Amino acid sequence: MKTKNTLILIFLVLSALVLSALIGTITENIGFLKWLTWGDSIGFDTVNLDLSIINLSFSFYMQINVLQVVFIAAALLLFKKIR
């Protein structure tokens, strides 16, 4: 049962991210809805790990905006209600 709840939560959060990206792209050129796309990106640049045989490079960037925060909050509230 716990696995089912976890899968539902992951599905809701991923759905919220995809829908917010879609709606954000649609509303970025509409003047009065432009505030929904305000945001910033966080992360770190490339970190290299050279082990002589293997060279690994890591980087992480995440862009977050107002619409994503709203949709993730709605997904969490929906999860709480249906659980």
PDB file with one MODEL, atoms N, CA, C and O in Angstrom:
MODEL        1
ATOM      1  N   MET A   1       0.820  -1.192   0.000  1.00  0.00           N
ATOM      2  CA  MET A   1       0.000   0.000   0.000  1.00  0.00           C
ATOM      3  C   MET A   1       0.867   1.259   0.000  1.00  0.00           C
ATOM      4  O   MET A   1       0.536   2.256  -0.643  1.00  0.00           O
ATOM      5  N   LYS A   2       1.992   1.196   0.739  1.00  0.00           N
ATOM      6  CA  LYS A   2       2.876   2.342   0.801  1.00  0.00           C
ATOM      7  C   LYS A   2       3.514   2.609  -0.564  1.00  0.00           C
ATOM      8  O   LYS A   2       3.722   3.763  -0.938  1.00  0.00           O
ATOM      9  N   THR A   3       3.824   1.552  -1.302  1.00  0.00           N
ATOM     10  CA  THR A   3       4.400   1.699  -2.637  1.00  0.00           C
ATOM     11  C   THR A   3       3.411   2.377  -3.576  1.00  0.00           C
ATOM     12  O   THR A   3       3.803   3.201  -4.403  1.00  0.00           O
ATOM     13  N   LYS A   4       2.141   2.038  -3.454  1.00  0.00           N
ATOM     14  CA  LYS A   4       1.115   2.643  -4.289  1.00  0.00           C
ATOM     15  C   LYS A   4       1.023   4.144  -4.015  1.00  0.00           C
ATOM     16  O   LYS A   4       0.924   4.935  -4.953  1.00  0.00           O
ATOM     17  N   ASN A   5       1.053   4.543  -2.750  1.00  0.00           N
ATOM     18  CA  ASN A   5       1.005   5.966  -2.403  1.00  0.00           C
ATOM     19  C   ASN A   5       2.222   6.713  -2.932  1.00  0.00           C
ATOM     20  O   ASN A   5       2.108   7.845  -3.403  1.00  0.00           O
ATOM     21  N   THR A   6       3.374   6.084  -2.855  1.00  0.00           N
ATOM     22  CA  THR A   6       4.593   6.715  -3.359  1.00  0.00           C
ATOM     23  C   THR A   6       4.526   6.909  -4.869  1.00  0.00           C
ATOM     24  O   THR A   6       4.920   7.957  -5.381  1.00  0.00           O
ATOM     25  N   LEU A   7       4.034   5.915  -5.575  1.00  0.00           N
ATOM     26  CA  LEU A   7       3.899   6.034  -7.022  1.00  0.00           C
ATOM     27  C   LEU A   7       2.896   7.114  -7.413  1.00  0.00           C
ATOM     28  O   LEU A   7       3.104   7.841  -8.384  1.00  0.00           O
ATOM     29  N   ILE A   8       1.825   7.213  -6.663  1.00  0.00           N
ATOM     30  CA  ILE A   8       0.830   8.257  -6.928  1.00  0.00           C
ATOM     31  C   ILE A   8       1.443   9.635  -6.702  1.00  0.00           C
ATOM     32  O   ILE A   8       1.225  10.548  -7.498  1.00  0.00           O
ATOM     33  N   LEU A   9       2.207   9.790  -5.626  1.00  0.00           N
ATOM     34  CA  LEU A   9       2.853  11.069  -5.344  1.00  0.00           C
ATOM     35  C   LEU A   9       3.852  11.438  -6.440  1.00  0.00           C
ATOM     36  O   LEU A   9       3.876  12.583  -6.890  1.00  0.00           O
ATOM     37  N   ILE A  10       4.660  10.500  -6.867  1.00  0.00           N
ATOM     38  CA  ILE A  10       5.631  10.755  -7.939  1.00  0.00           C
ATOM     39  C   ILE A  10       4.912  11.136  -9.223  1.00  0.00           C
ATOM     40  O   ILE A  10       5.321  12.072  -9.909  1.00  0.00           O
ATOM     41  N   PHE A  11       3.848  10.420  -9.552  1.00  0.00           N
ATOM     42  CA  PHE A  11       3.073  10.735 -10.751  1.00  0.00           C
ATOM     43  C   PHE A  11       2.478  12.142 -10.682  1.00  0.00           C
ATOM     44  O   PHE A  11       2.533  12.883 -11.663  1.00  0.00           O
ATOM     45  N   LEU A  12       1.916  12.511  -9.544  1.00  0.00           N
ATOM     46  CA  LEU A  12       1.313  13.837  -9.413  1.00  0.00           C
ATOM     47  C   LEU A  12       2.349  14.945  -9.524  1.00  0.00           C
ATOM     48  O   LEU A  12       2.103  15.955 -10.183  1.00  0.00           O
ATOM     49  N   VAL A  13       3.496  14.771  -8.893  1.00  0.00           N
ATOM     50  CA  VAL A  13       4.531  15.806  -8.946  1.00  0.00           C
ATOM     51  C   VAL A  13       5.100  15.927 -10.361  1.00  0.00           C
ATOM     52  O   VAL A  13       5.301  17.038 -10.852  1.00  0.00           O
ATOM     53  N   LEU A  14       5.360  14.804 -11.014  1.00  0.00           N
ATOM     54  CA  LEU A  14       5.865  14.867 -12.388  1.00  0.00           C
ATOM     55  C   LEU A  14       4.834  15.470 -13.341  1.00  0.00           C
ATOM     56  O   LEU A  14       5.185  16.221 -14.251  1.00  0.00           O
ATOM     57  N   SER A  15       3.570  15.138 -13.126  1.00  0.00           N
ATOM     58  CA  SER A  15       2.503  15.738 -13.942  1.00  0.00           C
ATOM     59  C   SER A  15       2.441  17.247 -13.727  1.00  0.00           C
ATOM     60  O   SER A  15       2.249  18.008 -14.675  1.00  0.00           O
ATOM     61  N   ALA A  16       2.602  17.671 -12.487  1.00  0.00           N
ATOM     62  CA  ALA A  16       2.595  19.101 -12.183  1.00  0.00           C
ATOM     63  C   ALA A  16       3.756  19.805 -12.866  1.00  0.00           C
ATOM     64  O   ALA A  16       3.591  20.914 -13.374  1.00  0.00           O
ATOM     65  N   LEU A  17       4.920  19.183 -12.889  1.00  0.00           N
ATOM     66  CA  LEU A  17       6.080  19.796 -13.538  1.00  0.00           C
ATOM     67  C   LEU A  17       5.886  19.905 -15.050  1.00  0.00           C
ATOM     68  O   LEU A  17       6.214  20.928 -15.650  1.00  0.00           O
ATOM     69  N   VAL A  18       5.356  18.858 -15.655  1.00  0.00           N
ATOM     70  CA  VAL A  18       5.145  18.882 -17.103  1.00  0.00           C
ATOM     71  C   VAL A  18       4.068  19.902 -17.472  1.00  0.00           C
ATOM     72  O   VAL A  18       4.244  20.674 -18.416  1.00  0.00           O
ATOM     73  N   LEU A  19       2.963  19.911 -16.740  1.00  0.00           N
ATOM     74  CA  LEU A  19       1.893  20.874 -17.039  1.00  0.00           C
ATOM     75  C   LEU A  19       2.346  22.312 -16.815  1.00  0.00           C
ATOM     76  O   LEU A  19       1.995  23.199 -17.592  1.00  0.00           O
ATOM     77  N   SER A  20       3.120  22.549 -15.764  1.00  0.00           N
ATOM     78  CA  SER A  20       3.586  23.915 -15.512  1.00  0.00           C
ATOM     79  C   SER A  20       4.565  24.366 -16.587  1.00  0.00           C
ATOM     80  O   SER A  20       4.565  25.537 -16.968  1.00  0.00           O
ATOM     81  N   ALA A  21       5.397  23.458 -17.081  1.00  0.00           N
ATOM     82  CA  ALA A  21       6.301  23.824 -18.176  1.00  0.00           C
ATOM     83  C   ALA A  21       5.515  24.148 -19.440  1.00  0.00           C
ATOM     84  O   ALA A  21       5.838  25.104 -20.146  1.00  0.00           O
ATOM     85  N   LEU A  22       4.490  23.361 -19.727  1.00  0.00           N
ATOM     86  CA  LEU A  22       3.660  23.602 -20.905  1.00  0.00           C
ATOM     87  C   LEU A  22       2.918  24.931 -20.794  1.00  0.00           C
ATOM     88  O   LEU A  22       2.939  25.735 -21.726  1.00  0.00           O
ATOM     89  N   ILE A  23       2.276  25.158 -19.678  1.00  0.00           N
ATOM     90  CA  ILE A  23       1.516  26.396 -19.500  1.00  0.00           C
ATOM     91  C   ILE A  23       2.457  27.593 -19.419  1.00  0.00           C
ATOM     92  O   ILE A  23       2.120  28.675 -19.902  1.00  0.00           O
ATOM     93  N   GLY A  24       3.627  27.415 -18.818  1.00  0.00           N
ATOM     94  CA  GLY A  24       4.611  28.490 -18.768  1.00  0.00           C
ATOM     95  C   GLY A  24       5.078  28.902 -20.154  1.00  0.00           C
ATOM     96  O   GLY A  24       5.247  30.090 -20.429  1.00  0.00           O
ATOM     97  N   THR A  25       5.286  27.932 -21.019  1.00  0.00           N
ATOM     98  CA  THR A  25       5.683  28.236 -22.391  1.00  0.00           C
ATOM     99  C   THR A  25       4.575  28.961 -23.140  1.00  0.00           C
ATOM    100  O   THR A  25       4.845  29.868 -23.928  1.00  0.00           O
ATOM    101  N   ILE A  26       3.349  28.571 -22.901  1.00  0.00           N
ATOM    102  CA  ILE A  26       2.220  29.204 -23.578  1.00  0.00           C
ATOM    103  C   ILE A  26       2.014  30.642 -23.092  1.00  0.00           C
ATOM    104  O   ILE A  26       1.696  31.522 -23.892  1.00  0.00           O
ATOM    105  N   THR A  27       2.190  30.885 -21.799  1.00  0.00           N
ATOM    106  CA  THR A  27       1.872  32.199 -21.224  1.00  0.00           C
ATOM    107  C   THR A  27       3.047  33.163 -21.167  1.00  0.00           C
ATOM    108  O   THR A  27       2.873  34.286 -20.695  1.00  0.00           O
ATOM    109  N   GLU A  28       4.241  32.777 -21.626  1.00  0.00           N
ATOM    110  CA  GLU A  28       5.384  33.665 -21.492  1.00  0.00           C
ATOM    111  C   GLU A  28       5.291  34.903 -22.379  1.00  0.00           C
ATOM    112  O   GLU A  28       5.964  35.896 -22.104  1.00  0.00           O
ATOM    113  N   ASN A  29       4.484  34.875 -23.430  1.00  0.00           N
ATOM    114  CA  ASN A  29       4.343  36.039 -24.306  1.00  0.00           C
ATOM    115  C   ASN A  29       3.061  36.816 -24.065  1.00  0.00           C
ATOM    116  O   ASN A  29       2.777  37.767 -24.794  1.00  0.00           O
ATOM    117  N   ILE A  30       2.289  36.442 -23.073  1.00  0.00           N
ATOM    118  CA  ILE A  30       1.055  37.150 -22.731  1.00  0.00           C
ATOM    119  C   ILE A  30       1.374  38.110 -21.596  1.00  0.00           C
ATOM    120  O   ILE A  30       1.830  37.694 -20.530  1.00  0.00           O
ATOM    121  N   GLY A  31       1.137  39.373 -21.824  1.00  0.00           N
ATOM    122  CA  GLY A  31       1.571  40.425 -20.901  1.00  0.00           C
ATOM    123  C   GLY A  31       1.115  40.254 -19.460  1.00  0.00           C
ATOM    124  O   GLY A  31       1.944  40.286 -18.550  1.00  0.00           O
ATOM    125  N   PHE A  32      -0.177  40.074 -19.230  1.00  0.00           N
ATOM    126  CA  PHE A  32      -0.678  40.024 -17.863  1.00  0.00           C
ATOM    127  C   PHE A  32      -0.438  38.676 -17.183  1.00  0.00           C
ATOM    128  O   PHE A  32      -0.677  38.553 -15.982  1.00  0.00           O
ATOM    129  N   LEU A  33       0.024  37.669 -17.913  1.00  0.00           N
ATOM    130  CA  LEU A  33       0.363  36.368 -17.318  1.00  0.00           C
ATOM    131  C   LEU A  33       1.872  36.123 -17.259  1.00  0.00           C
ATOM    132  O   LEU A  33       2.318  35.041 -16.876  1.00  0.00           O
ATOM    133  N   LYS A  34       2.640  37.122 -17.635  1.00  0.00           N
ATOM    134  CA  LYS A  34       4.090  36.972 -17.670  1.00  0.00           C
ATOM    135  C   LYS A  34       4.674  36.713 -16.278  1.00  0.00           C
ATOM    136  O   LYS A  34       5.735  36.098 -16.165  1.00  0.00           O
ATOM    137  N   TRP A  35       4.004  37.169 -15.222  1.00  0.00           N
ATOM    138  CA  TRP A  35       4.510  36.973 -13.861  1.00  0.00           C
ATOM    139  C   TRP A  35       4.554  35.493 -13.485  1.00  0.00           C
ATOM    140  O   TRP A  35       5.293  35.116 -12.576  1.00  0.00           O
ATOM    141  N   LEU A  36       3.783  34.655 -14.159  1.00  0.00           N
ATOM    142  CA  LEU A  36       3.811  33.224 -13.873  1.00  0.00           C
ATOM    143  C   LEU A  36       5.142  32.578 -14.250  1.00  0.00           C
ATOM    144  O   LEU A  36       5.495  31.523 -13.725  1.00  0.00           O
ATOM    145  N   THR A  37       5.872  33.209 -15.153  1.00  0.00           N
ATOM    146  CA  THR A  37       7.144  32.640 -15.603  1.00  0.00           C
ATOM    147  C   THR A  37       8.346  33.266 -14.905  1.00  0.00           C
ATOM    148  O   THR A  37       9.482  32.984 -15.284  1.00  0.00           O
ATOM    149  N   TRP A  38       8.128  34.106 -13.895  1.00  0.00           N
ATOM    150  CA  TRP A  38       9.254  34.659 -13.141  1.00  0.00           C
ATOM    151  C   TRP A  38       9.923  33.536 -12.375  1.00  0.00           C
ATOM    152  O   TRP A  38       9.257  32.702 -11.763  1.00  0.00           O
ATOM    153  N   GLY A  39      11.214  33.524 -12.414  1.00  0.00           N
ATOM    154  CA  GLY A  39      11.931  32.491 -11.690  1.00  0.00           C
ATOM    155  C   GLY A  39      13.423  32.629 -11.865  1.00  0.00           C
ATOM    156  O   GLY A  39      13.918  33.610 -12.420  1.00  0.00           O
ATOM    157  N   ASP A  40      14.117  31.644 -11.389  1.00  0.00           N
ATOM    158  CA  ASP A  40      15.563  31.647 -11.452  1.00  0.00           C
ATOM    159  C   ASP A  40      16.044  30.210 -11.551  1.00  0.00           C
ATOM    160  O   ASP A  40      15.292  29.269 -11.299  1.00  0.00           O
ATOM    161  N   SER A  41      17.295  30.057 -11.916  1.00  0.00           N
ATOM    162  CA  SER A  41      17.866  28.716 -11.965  1.00  0.00           C
ATOM    163  C   SER A  41      18.926  28.591 -10.877  1.00  0.00           C
ATOM    164  O   SER A  41      19.642  29.542 -10.564  1.00  0.00           O
ATOM    165  N   ILE A  42      19.004  27.407 -10.318  1.00  0.00           N
ATOM    166  CA  ILE A  42      19.997  27.126  -9.303  1.00  0.00           C
ATOM    167  C   ILE A  42      20.764  25.883  -9.732  1.00  0.00           C
ATOM    168  O   ILE A  42      20.273  25.083 -10.528  1.00  0.00           O
ATOM    169  N   GLY A  43      21.941  25.732  -9.213  1.00  0.00           N
ATOM    170  CA  GLY A  43      22.720  24.558  -9.544  1.00  0.00           C
ATOM    171  C   GLY A  43      24.200  24.822  -9.429  1.00  0.00           C
ATOM    172  O   GLY A  43      24.621  25.865  -8.930  1.00  0.00           O
ATOM    173  N   PHE A  44      24.984  23.874  -9.892  1.00  0.00           N
ATOM    174  CA  PHE A  44      26.427  24.048  -9.900  1.00  0.00           C
ATOM    175  C   PHE A  44      26.971  23.633 -11.249  1.00  0.00           C
ATOM    176  O   PHE A  44      26.395  22.809 -11.960  1.00  0.00           O
ATOM    177  N   ASP A  45      28.105  24.236 -11.575  1.00  0.00           N
ATOM    178  CA  ASP A  45      28.722  23.978 -12.863  1.00  0.00           C
ATOM    179  C   ASP A  45      29.463  22.641 -12.828  1.00  0.00           C
ATOM    180  O   ASP A  45      29.429  21.923 -11.828  1.00  0.00           O
ATOM    181  N   THR A  46      30.107  22.334 -13.895  1.00  0.00           N
ATOM    182  CA  THR A  46      30.732  21.030 -14.066  1.00  0.00           C
ATOM    183  C   THR A  46      31.803  20.766 -13.012  1.00  0.00           C
ATOM    184  O   THR A  46      32.677  21.595 -12.758  1.00  0.00           O
ATOM    185  N   VAL A  47      31.707  19.588 -12.410  1.00  0.00           N
ATOM    186  CA  VAL A  47      32.708  19.079 -11.483  1.00  0.00           C
ATOM    187  C   VAL A  47      33.314  17.849 -12.139  1.00  0.00           C
ATOM    188  O   VAL A  47      32.601  16.901 -12.467  1.00  0.00           O
ATOM    189  N   ASN A  48      34.605  17.863 -12.326  1.00  0.00           N
ATOM    190  CA  ASN A  48      35.278  16.750 -12.999  1.00  0.00           C
ATOM    191  C   ASN A  48      35.966  15.852 -11.978  1.00  0.00           C
ATOM    192  O   ASN A  48      36.587  16.325 -11.027  1.00  0.00           O
ATOM    193  N   LEU A  49      35.843  14.560 -12.197  1.00  0.00           N
ATOM    194  CA  LEU A  49      36.522  13.558 -11.387  1.00  0.00           C
ATOM    195  C   LEU A  49      37.344  12.698 -12.342  1.00  0.00           C
ATOM    196  O   LEU A  49      36.803  11.883 -13.089  1.00  0.00           O
ATOM    197  N   ASP A  50      38.653  12.893 -12.305  1.00  0.00           N
ATOM    198  CA  ASP A  50      39.549  12.171 -13.208  1.00  0.00           C
ATOM    199  C   ASP A  50      40.230  11.050 -12.435  1.00  0.00           C
ATOM    200  O   ASP A  50      41.057  11.301 -11.558  1.00  0.00           O
ATOM    201  N   LEU A  51      39.876   9.811 -12.768  1.00  0.00           N
ATOM    202  CA  LEU A  51      40.442   8.644 -12.100  1.00  0.00           C
ATOM    203  C   LEU A  51      41.449   7.925 -12.992  1.00  0.00           C
ATOM    204  O   LEU A  51      41.708   6.736 -12.806  1.00  0.00           O
ATOM    205  N   SER A  52      42.006   8.629 -13.941  1.00  0.00           N
ATOM    206  CA  SER A  52      43.001   8.125 -14.862  1.00  0.00           C
ATOM    207  C   SER A  52      42.410   7.146 -15.881  1.00  0.00           C
ATOM    208  O   SER A  52      42.769   7.208 -17.057  1.00  0.00           O
ATOM    209  N   ILE A  53      41.543   6.274 -15.476  1.00  0.00           N
ATOM    210  CA  ILE A  53      40.886   5.351 -16.397  1.00  0.00           C
ATOM    211  C   ILE A  53      39.538   5.911 -16.831  1.00  0.00           C
ATOM    212  O   ILE A  53      39.152   5.803 -17.995  1.00  0.00           O
ATOM    213  N   ILE A  54      38.838   6.502 -15.894  1.00  0.00           N
ATOM    214  CA  ILE A  54      37.501   7.042 -16.129  1.00  0.00           C
ATOM    215  C   ILE A  54      37.508   8.521 -15.780  1.00  0.00           C
ATOM    216  O   ILE A  54      38.049   8.930 -14.753  1.00  0.00           O
ATOM    217  N   ASN A  55      36.911   9.303 -16.636  1.00  0.00           N
ATOM    218  CA  ASN A  55      36.758  10.723 -16.370  1.00  0.00           C
ATOM    219  C   ASN A  55      35.259  11.015 -16.240  1.00  0.00           C
ATOM    220  O   ASN A  55      34.513  10.890 -17.211  1.00  0.00           O
ATOM    221  N   LEU A  56      34.829  11.398 -15.055  1.00  0.00           N
ATOM    222  CA  LEU A  56      33.413  11.673 -14.807  1.00  0.00           C
ATOM    223  C   LEU A  56      33.201  13.177 -14.676  1.00  0.00           C
ATOM    224  O   LEU A  56      34.005  13.878 -14.061  1.00  0.00           O
ATOM    225  N   SER A  57      32.128  13.653 -15.250  1.00  0.00           N
ATOM    226  CA  SER A  57      31.755  15.062 -15.147  1.00  0.00           C
ATOM    227  C   SER A  57      30.329  15.146 -14.610  1.00  0.00           C
ATOM    228  O   SER A  57      29.429  14.458 -15.091  1.00  0.00           O
ATOM    229  N   PHE A  58      30.142  15.992 -13.617  1.00  0.00           N
ATOM    230  CA  PHE A  58      28.835  16.178 -13.003  1.00  0.00           C
ATOM    231  C   PHE A  58      28.452  17.649 -13.083  1.00  0.00           C
ATOM    232  O   PHE A  58      29.284  18.532 -12.876  1.00  0.00           O
ATOM    233  N   SER A  59      27.205  17.897 -13.381  1.00  0.00           N
ATOM    234  CA  SER A  59      26.646  19.242 -13.274  1.00  0.00           C
ATOM    235  C   SER A  59      25.160  19.110 -12.968  1.00  0.00           C
ATOM    236  O   SER A  59      24.525  18.114 -13.311  1.00  0.00           O
ATOM    237  N   PHE A  60      24.628  20.118 -12.325  1.00  0.00           N
ATOM    238  CA  PHE A  60      23.227  20.091 -11.919  1.00  0.00           C
ATOM    239  C   PHE A  60      22.657  21.489 -12.057  1.00  0.00           C
ATOM    240  O   PHE A  60      23.201  22.447 -11.508  1.00  0.00           O
ATOM    241  N   TYR A  61      21.563  21.604 -12.789  1.00  0.00           N
ATOM    242  CA  TYR A  61      20.838  22.862 -12.911  1.00  0.00           C
ATOM    243  C   TYR A  61      19.352  22.586 -12.781  1.00  0.00           C
ATOM    244  O   TYR A  61      18.831  21.603 -13.308  1.00  0.00           O
ATOM    245  N   MET A  62      18.697  23.465 -12.076  1.00  0.00           N
ATOM    246  CA  MET A  62      17.254  23.354 -11.929  1.00  0.00           C
ATOM    247  C   MET A  62      16.670  24.753 -12.077  1.00  0.00           C
ATOM    248  O   MET A  62      17.068  25.687 -11.381  1.00  0.00           O
ATOM    249  N   GLN A  63      15.735  24.878 -12.981  1.00  0.00           N
ATOM    250  CA  GLN A  63      15.065  26.155 -13.178  1.00  0.00           C
ATOM    251  C   GLN A  63      13.683  26.055 -12.550  1.00  0.00           C
ATOM    252  O   GLN A  63      12.927  25.127 -12.838  1.00  0.00           O
ATOM    253  N   ILE A  64      13.362  27.008 -11.697  1.00  0.00           N
ATOM    254  CA  ILE A  64      12.074  26.990 -11.012  1.00  0.00           C
ATOM    255  C   ILE A  64      11.403  28.349 -11.208  1.00  0.00           C
ATOM    256  O   ILE A  64      12.061  29.390 -11.209  1.00  0.00           O
ATOM    257  N   ASN A  65      10.094  28.315 -11.372  1.00  0.00           N
ATOM    258  CA  ASN A  65       9.348  29.561 -11.527  1.00  0.00           C
ATOM    259  C   ASN A  65       8.068  29.506 -10.694  1.00  0.00           C
ATOM    260  O   ASN A  65       7.768  28.497 -10.055  1.00  0.00           O
ATOM    261  N   VAL A  66       7.330  30.598 -10.716  1.00  0.00           N
ATOM    262  CA  VAL A  66       6.124  30.733  -9.891  1.00  0.00           C
ATOM    263  C   VAL A  66       5.104  29.655 -10.241  1.00  0.00           C
ATOM    264  O   VAL A  66       4.496  29.062  -9.350  1.00  0.00           O
ATOM    265  N   LEU A  67       4.918  29.404 -11.509  1.00  0.00           N
ATOM    266  CA  LEU A  67       3.919  28.433 -11.953  1.00  0.00           C
ATOM    267  C   LEU A  67       4.241  27.029 -11.455  1.00  0.00           C
ATOM    268  O   LEU A  67       3.334  26.284 -11.084  1.00  0.00           O
ATOM    269  N   GLN A  68       5.507  26.660 -11.442  1.00  0.00           N
ATOM    270  CA  GLN A  68       5.892  25.346 -10.947  1.00  0.00           C
ATOM    271  C   GLN A  68       5.608  25.202  -9.460  1.00  0.00           C
ATOM    272  O   GLN A  68       5.151  24.153  -9.006  1.00  0.00           O
ATOM    273  N   VAL A  69       5.882  26.264  -8.701  1.00  0.00           N
ATOM    274  CA  VAL A  69       5.597  26.225  -7.264  1.00  0.00           C
ATOM    275  C   VAL A  69       4.101  26.052  -7.015  1.00  0.00           C
ATOM    276  O   VAL A  69       3.695  25.277  -6.149  1.00  0.00           O
ATOM    277  N   VAL A  70       3.290  26.773  -7.774  1.00  0.00           N
ATOM    278  CA  VAL A  70       1.833  26.677  -7.618  1.00  0.00           C
ATOM    279  C   VAL A  70       1.340  25.275  -7.978  1.00  0.00           C
ATOM    280  O   VAL A  70       0.521  24.704  -7.258  1.00  0.00           O
ATOM    281  N   PHE A  71       1.828  24.725  -9.075  1.00  0.00           N
ATOM    282  CA  PHE A  71       1.365  23.402  -9.506  1.00  0.00           C
ATOM    283  C   PHE A  71       1.847  22.294  -8.569  1.00  0.00           C
ATOM    284  O   PHE A  71       1.104  21.346  -8.313  1.00  0.00           O
ATOM    285  N   ILE A  72       3.059  22.390  -8.058  1.00  0.00           N
ATOM    286  CA  ILE A  72       3.544  21.373  -7.116  1.00  0.00           C
ATOM    287  C   ILE A  72       2.755  21.442  -5.816  1.00  0.00           C
ATOM    288  O   ILE A  72       2.426  20.405  -5.239  1.00  0.00           O
ATOM    289  N   ALA A  73       2.449  22.648  -5.347  1.00  0.00           N
ATOM    290  CA  ALA A  73       1.625  22.782  -4.146  1.00  0.00           C
ATOM    291  C   ALA A  73       0.237  22.191  -4.371  1.00  0.00           C
ATOM    292  O   ALA A  73      -0.307  21.530  -3.486  1.00  0.00           O
ATOM    293  N   ALA A  74      -0.339  22.423  -5.549  1.00  0.00           N
ATOM    294  CA  ALA A  74      -1.647  21.851  -5.862  1.00  0.00           C
ATOM    295  C   ALA A  74      -1.574  20.329  -5.939  1.00  0.00           C
ATOM    296  O   ALA A  74      -2.503  19.644  -5.511  1.00  0.00           O
ATOM    297  N   ALA A  75      -0.485  19.796  -6.478  1.00  0.00           N
ATOM    298  CA  ALA A  75      -0.319  18.336  -6.552  1.00  0.00           C
ATOM    299  C   ALA A  75      -0.207  17.730  -5.152  1.00  0.00           C
ATOM    300  O   ALA A  75      -0.766  16.665  -4.891  1.00  0.00           O
ATOM    301  N   LEU A  76       0.507  18.398  -4.262  1.00  0.00           N
ATOM    302  CA  LEU A  76       0.630  17.881  -2.895  1.00  0.00           C
ATOM    303  C   LEU A  76      -0.698  17.945  -2.147  1.00  0.00           C
ATOM    304  O   LEU A  76      -1.025  17.039  -1.380  1.00  0.00           O
ATOM    305  N   LEU A  77      -1.458  19.008  -2.368  1.00  0.00           N
ATOM    306  CA  LEU A  77      -2.787  19.094  -1.744  1.00  0.00           C
ATOM    307  C   LEU A  77      -3.724  18.028  -2.301  1.00  0.00           C
ATOM    308  O   LEU A  77      -4.501  17.432  -1.556  1.00  0.00           O
ATOM    309  N   LEU A  78      -3.654  17.788  -3.607  1.00  0.00           N
ATOM    310  CA  LEU A  78      -4.466  16.743  -4.215  1.00  0.00           C
ATOM    311  C   LEU A  78      -4.080  15.367  -3.673  1.00  0.00           C
ATOM    312  O   LEU A  78      -4.950  14.539  -3.405  1.00  0.00           O
ATOM    313  N   PHE A  79      -2.795  15.126  -3.513  1.00  0.00           N
ATOM    314  CA  PHE A  79      -2.331  13.858  -2.967  1.00  0.00           C
ATOM    315  C   PHE A  79      -2.846  13.659  -1.536  1.00  0.00           C
ATOM    316  O   PHE A  79      -3.274  12.567  -1.163  1.00  0.00           O
ATOM    317  N   LYS A  80      -2.796  14.723  -0.756  1.00  0.00           N
ATOM    318  CA  LYS A  80      -3.289  14.628   0.630  1.00  0.00           C
ATOM    319  C   LYS A  80      -4.789  14.319   0.659  1.00  0.00           C
ATOM    320  O   LYS A  80      -5.269  13.581   1.519  1.00  0.00           O
ATOM    321  N   LYS A  81      -5.519  14.900  -0.301  1.00  0.00           N
ATOM    322  CA  LYS A  81      -6.963  14.687  -0.331  1.00  0.00           C
ATOM    323  C   LYS A  81      -7.328  13.281  -0.798  1.00  0.00           C
ATOM    324  O   LYS A  81      -8.259  12.686  -0.254  1.00  0.00           O
ATOM    325  N   ILE A  82      -6.626  12.732  -1.787  1.00  0.00           N
ATOM    326  CA  ILE A  82      -6.997  11.419  -2.310  1.00  0.00           C
ATOM    327  C   ILE A  82      -6.383  10.272  -1.528  1.00  0.00           C
ATOM    328  O   ILE A  82      -6.786   9.124  -1.714  1.00  0.00           O
ATOM    329  N   ARG A  83      -5.434  10.545  -0.671  1.00  0.00           N
ATOM    330  CA  ARG A  83      -4.786   9.486   0.102  1.00  0.00           C
ATOM    331  C   ARG A  83      -5.610   9.045   1.224  1.00  0.00           C
ATOM    332  O   ARG A  83      -5.207   8.157   1.975  1.00  0.00           O
TER     333      ARG A  83
ENDMDL
END
